[in-house]
């Protein structure tokens, strides 16, 4: 069995199709022990089968099943004792995290688990390591460092100082469409995969570049491209497409109206991505092919969840950038309008713990905008664009 050298928080399908796949593809010397967010059922199912699972790489016409073996142990998120013990192990060099955007709230689960584990590592005298968040947050390494330091400083200033001296926080961009699966031993994913990382690994790392990962001085251009074009496009289809009766990304992108909406959004968003135009054109073309893959059943309801956390990250940068340039962004306004319609009951069901304040104001686009982006609350042109956006 591979030795445990990576501890992971978040046992879902994306982790098993992405970080675990990269690790298994490049080395037999790096085993991963992973913890679920809350549920114990997935961890139990995986442990009962030796933590082996099948990754099905699903192209437009064929499947490529791959048995994955980098994961060597799986535990329920509530097993705090094992979490602290593993993070404290001198053999462990990397902690990776794949939860949700909401989990990075100050004092939330990511900060709590990391500080708890790092405190145990300090007491054990086990030396430095790297923390590698892999969620769709701008500057996810910086965000993680901030919430960890904030919590550690409140609990124990000496621990906070130790973290400063011994823990690196790596910023990443991750990209691989991975729909949810009812089978805990099977993960469905697309052929495309991308991973860009920036940061140091004081205790070493797997040679992920052998599987195509890239190490860059600046992740921001790639992160911005993905958040705005892929994730922002997903949000558009999730709210606008589901309101038209579509169930999956492939269904929605086959609709000429949704496709036209995507074009409008991408034209605006590309003005705010610091990459060459030719690269953005190629990425847009690849996205259309990826979205249209009829054999990847990526449901709009899954994407629509937690919009109150996603919209500020995926849409507001373009909204603000376009207004600063004196333009009224029809594409961005349409996404906000489609989300407001979602809050009113259109399309996919609401699955968003942070939505209540917005639902209470959903009768007024102005009131929703005042909560979502107070700096834009008095922008009458923008409010009109949201109120009159074409949604059918």
N, C-alpha and C positions, 0 to 999 in steps of 0.2 A: 504494500500500500504506500502511496505517496506520503511523505511527511507533511504535516500541516504547517504551512509557512504563510498562508493568507487566511485571514478571518474576514468573513463577509456578513454584512447586515442587509437583509432583504433577499428572500429566497425565491422570488417570482420568476416568471418565464424569461423576462428580459435579461436578468443576470445570467441565467443558465444558457441563453442563446448568445451572450456577448462576452462578458469578462471570463466566465468559466470556459467558454469555447476557445477564446484566445489563449488562455492558460494551458488548456489541454492540448492545443495544437502545437505548442512550442516546447514543452518540457514535461518530463516524467518526474521531476524533482520538486515540483510545487503543488502540494495538495491544498484544497480549500475546505475549511469548516465554515458553514453558513448558518445563519439564524433567520428565522422568519420574522415578519413584522409583529404579528399578533397570534395568528392561528398556529396550532400545533399539528393539525391534520396533515399538511404537506410535508413537514419534517418527518413525521411518523411514517408516511407512505414511502418516502425516499429511503429512510434508514432500513425499512423492511426489505428493500431491494438492493442493499449495499450502496445506495446513493447513485447507482447507475440509472441513467435515463436516456431516451432516444431524442436527439435533435433532428427534426425533419426539415431539411432545407427545401422549401417548396417553390419551385419555379413556375412559370406560366403553363408548362405542360408535363413536368416530371417532378418526382420527389427523390431526394437523396437522404436516406436515413443514416445517421451517424451516432453511434453509442458514445456517450460522454463519460469520462472517468476522472476528470480533475476534481470534482466534488467528492470528498471522502467522508464527510460527516455533516449531518443536518440536525439542527436543534430548534425547539420552539423559542420564540422571542422572549418568553417569560423566564427562561432558564438563565437567570442573572449570574449564578455561581459559575456555570460553565463558561459563559461569556467572559467574565473577569479572568478566569483561569487561563483561557486560551490567549486572550490579548496579552496577559502577563508572561506568556511563554517566550523564552529567549529565541526559540526557533522561528517565531512569527516575525515577518519583516514588513508586511503590508496589511492594512485594513482597507477593504473596499466597501462602498455603500451604494445600494440601489433601493431607494424607498419611493417616495413621491415628493413633489415640491413642498407639500404641506408639512412634511416631517421635519423640515429645516427651520420651522418657526422657532424664535428664541425660546429656550426652555423646553423644546419639543423632544421627540423621541431620539432624533439623531444626536443632539447635544447630550442628552442624558446618558445614552448608551456609550458614546465615545468617552465622555469624561469619567464614567464609572470604570470602563476598561483601562483607560490611561492611568487612572489613580492606582489601580492594581499593578500595572506594569511598573510604575515608579517605585512602589513598595517592594516589588520583586527585584529591582535593580537590573532589569532586562535590557536596557539600552534603547537606542532610537528606532523609529520606524516611520513609515509613510502612511498617511491617510489619503485615500483616493475616492472622492465622491463621484458618482456616475449618474447623476440625475440632471434633468433639463432645467438647470438654473444658470443664468449668466454668472460667470466667475465663481463656479461652484466650489472651487478650492478656497477662495477668499471668504465666501459665505460660511463655509464649514469652519474655517479657522476662527472667524469672528464669534460664532455662536458657542464654539468650544471654549474659547478664551473668556468670553463673558461669563459663562457658567462656572468655569474653574476658578476665576478670580473671586467670584462671590463665595464659593465653597471653601477655597484654600489657596491663598496667594502663592504659597510655596509650590503647589501643584501647577499653577498657571505658569510660574517661572520655569519649572521643569519641562512643561510642554513646549514653551518657547525654545528651549535649548535642545530638545530631543525629537520633536515631531515635525515632519514636513507635511504640508497640505498641497496636494497636486490638483491642478485644474484640468478638467477633461471635457471633451466633446464626444458623445456617443451616438451612434446611429445604426439602428437595425430594427425594422418593423417586425414586431413579435406579438401577434394577437394572443388573447387569453385562451387557455385550453382547459377543458374539464378533466382531462387525464393527467394526473400528477407525474406520470412517468414518461410523458410525451410533450415536447415543446415544438411548436410549429414556428418557423421563421422564414424570412426571405433570403435569397442569395446575397443581396447587398449587405455589406457591413463596413463600418468605418469607426475608428477610434483615434483621437488626437489627444495627446497628453503634454502637459508642461509642468515641470517641477523636478525635484530631486528625490532620490530614494536612498536614504542614508544606510539602510541595512540590506540593500540589494533588491532585485525584482526579477521576474521572469523575462526572457528575451521576446517580449510581445511583438516587437517589430518583425520577427520572422513570419508572423501571421498577417502582417500588413498594417499593424498599428504604427502611427507616426508620432514622433516626439518633436515638438516645436517650441520656439521661444515664446510664441504668442498664440493662444488658442482662440482668442476673441473673434477673428474673422470667420473661422469655421463654425464656432459656436453660434454666432449671429446668423450665418447662412442657414444653419439647421433649425434654429429656434423660429426664425421668421418664415422661411420658405416651407420646410416640412411641417413643423409643429403648428405654425400659424395656418398653413393650408389645411391641416387636419381639423383645427378648430372651426374653420369656415365650413368645411364639409359636415362636421359633426352637428353643428347647429342649423345651418342653412339646408344641408342635404337631408337630415333626418326630418325636418319640417315638411319637406316635399315627399316624404314617405320612403326614402331610401334607408336601407339597413346597414350597408357596409360601404367602406371607402370605394371599393371597385364599382359598386352600384352607382354611387354618387358621381364619380368622375366620368362615368359613361354618359351622364346626362349633359347635353350641350350647355344648358343654362349654368349648372354648377361649374363646368369647365371654363365658361366665360368669366364667372366670378373669380375662379382661381387665377386666371390671366390678369384680371384687374388688380387683384391683391398682390400678385408677384411683381407686377410692373412697379407698384408703389414700394414694396418691401425691398426690391433690389437696389433702390437708390440709397438704402441705408445699410448695405452690406459691403464692407471694405475689401472686396475681392475683384479681380478683373472681370469685365463683362462677359468675355468668352467662357470663363469658368462658371459663371452664374447661368449662362445659357445652357451649358452642358448639364449642370445640376438640375435645372428645371426640366429638361428633356428626360433625364433619368428618373426624376420624381414622377412624372406622368406615367412612365412605364411601370414604376413600382406601385403607384396607387392603383393602376388599372389591372394588376395581376389578379385574375378572377379566382385563383385558387388560394389566395390569402384572405381568409374571412376576418377582416379587421373591422369590428362592429363600431358604428358611429356612437352607440350608447357608451361603449368603453371609453372612447376618446372624449366624449362630452363630460365625463365626470370631473369634478373639482375645477370647474371653469373659473371660479372666483380666484383661484391660485394661478391659473394658466393665462387668462386674458391679460393681466398686467404685464406678464413677461413676454408673451408672444405678439401682442397687438399694440400695446401702448407706445413702445418705442417708435413705431412707424407713425402712429397717430400724432405724436408730439413732433416728430421730425418733419412730417409733411406740413403741419400747421406752422411750424417755425419758418418754413420756406414759403409760406403764403399760399399753400395749396390746400384744397378741401379734398381729403382722400376718400373717394367713393368706396374703394375696396375695404379699407379699414373700418369705415363707418358701417358698412354692410355687416361685417363680422360682429361688431358691437350690437347692432340692431338684431341680428339673428340670435345672439346670446340673450338679449332682453326678451325676445319672443320665447326662447327656451324657458326663461324664468317665469314667464306667464303661462307655460304649459304646452308650448308647441314642440313637436318632435320628440327627441329622446327624453326619457324620464330624468328628473333631477337627482343626481347623486353627488352632493356637494355639501360638506359640513359647514362651509363658510358662506353659503348662499343666502342664509336667512335675511340679513340686512338688505341685500339686493332685491330679494323677492318682495319684501315689504314696500319697496320703492318702485317696483317694476312697472307701475302704471304710468310713470313719467320718465322719459329718456333723460331729461335734465337732472332729475333726482338721482338716477342710477349713475350718470356721469359725474355728478358731484361727489358721490361716494367712491367711484372707481378712480377718478383723476380730478381732484379738487381744483387743480390749476387750469383745467379746461371747462369748469362748470359754467362759466359765463360766455363761452364761445357760441354765440347764436348760430353762426354758419354751420358749425360742426353739429350742433344739436339738430338743426333742420335736416342735415344730411343723414343723420341717424334715423330721424323720424320718418323720412321719406324714402329710405333705402328700399330698393327692389328686392323682395324676398320670395317672389313666385313668378 
